[in-house]
Amino acid sequence: MNQILQKPSSFVGEFKTFGQDGVAYEVIEAINNTTLMIRVVETGETLVYTVQKFLTDPQA
């Protein structure tokens, strides 16, 4: 299914990287339709991240 049509809550548990050579992160919560809470794998840091950026990041 095309990710753009999925609800942000369906992204929870997915791992991606910040761009082509960035570190991995995991989606831990869908805050709303445009915002996710992510956890950086290397550091454990949690960050607010936009769905738009998530959709352009490559799979980890």
N, C-alpha and C positions, 0 to 999 in steps of 0.2 A: 504494500500500500504506500502511496506517496505520503511522505512525512508531513507535507504542508496541510494535508487533510486530516491528519491525526490530532487527537486532543493532546495537549501538553502533558497530561497525566500519564499518557502511554509511553512517554520518554523516560520515566523513572526506571532506574536500573541500567540504562544505556551508558556505555563508555565511549568517549570521544577524546580527541586531542585538540589543543588550541592551535589551529592551523596545521600545516603539513608536518612541521618539525617540533611542535610544542609538546608539553607534558600532558599526560592523560588526566581526565576528570570523569567523575560519575555523576549522573543526575540523581539527586536524592529526594527532590520534591518539586512539584509544579505549584508555584505560588498563585498564579492566575494564567490567563490565556496568552500572556506575553512575557512572563517572567518565570525562571527556574531557579532553584537552589541547587548548587553543584558542590562536589567535594573534590579537591585536587588530590590525586592519588599519592603523590610523593610527599606532601606535607600534611595532609589531613585538613587543610584550611577549607572553610566553606565560604562560598561567594554567591552573590546574586548575579544571574546571567540571563541575557535575553534569549528568547526562543529563536529570534532571527539569526543571532550569532551561532547558536547551537545547530541550526539547520545547515549552515555553511561549513561547519567543522567536520573533518574526516573521522570515520570510525577508528577507534583505538585498536 
